[in-house]
């Protein structure tokens, strides 16, 4: 990776992490809301932020900046069993 690609990836990662933080704040705002109006504002903001987060992730993924690795099936089965009990 060249320097420009590294800088772009660092910037994109920082933006993605900030957007995840915004989603977290909106979610907690909605959970703690005392009225339907306030909950609606936070819920709307959360929905918009989740869409932004998805777009940022998809852009990074298509540019090879965010790569997922597969979990071994045994690990998936173990976690599934743990939470289904």
N, C-alpha and C positions, 0 to 999 in steps of 0.2 A: 504494500500500500504506500502511495506517495504521501507527502506532507499535506497536500490539499485534501486528499481523501480522508486522512486521519483527522484533520481539522473539521471536515464536514461531518464525519461520524461522531466526533466528540460533541459538536454543536447539536446534532440531531438527538443524540443520547440525552443531553442535558434538557432539551426541549421536551422529549418524551417523559423524562423523570419529573419535570415540572408539571406537565399535564396530568400525570398520575397523581401528583400531590393535590392538584386542583380538584380532581375527581374525589379524592379522599375527603377534602374539606366540604365539598358539596354533599357528599353522602352523609357525613356526620351532621351537617346542618339540617338535612332533611330528617334524620333520625331524631334530633333534639328539638325539632320545631313544635311549638305549642299550638299553632293554628294551621288550618288547611291552606290558607293563603300563603303563609310563609313556607310551609312544606312544598307547595306547588312551585314557588320561585326556586327553591333549592333543587327540587326534582327536575325542573326544566333545565337549570344550569348543569346538573349532573348529566342529563341526556346529551346536551350539546357537547360537554367536555368528553364524554365517552366516545362520541363520534369523532371528535378531533384526535383523541388518543388513537383510535382505530386507523384514521387516515395517516397519522405520523408513523405508526407501526408499519402499515402497508407500504408506505414510501420507503422506509428504511429497509424493510424486508426485500423489496424488489431491487434495491440498490446493493444488496448483499451486506448491509450494515447490521442486520439483526437476524441471527440465525438460531433457529430452535434445534435442540437435539431431542431425539426420541428417548423416552424412558423405557427401560426394559419391561416387558410384559409382566414378569414376576413381581416387580416393584409396584406396578399399577394394580395387580391383583391383590397384593398385600395391603395397600392403602384402601382399596375398595372394601376388602373384608373388615378392616379395622373400623371403618365408618358405617358399615351396614349392620354391625352388631348392636 
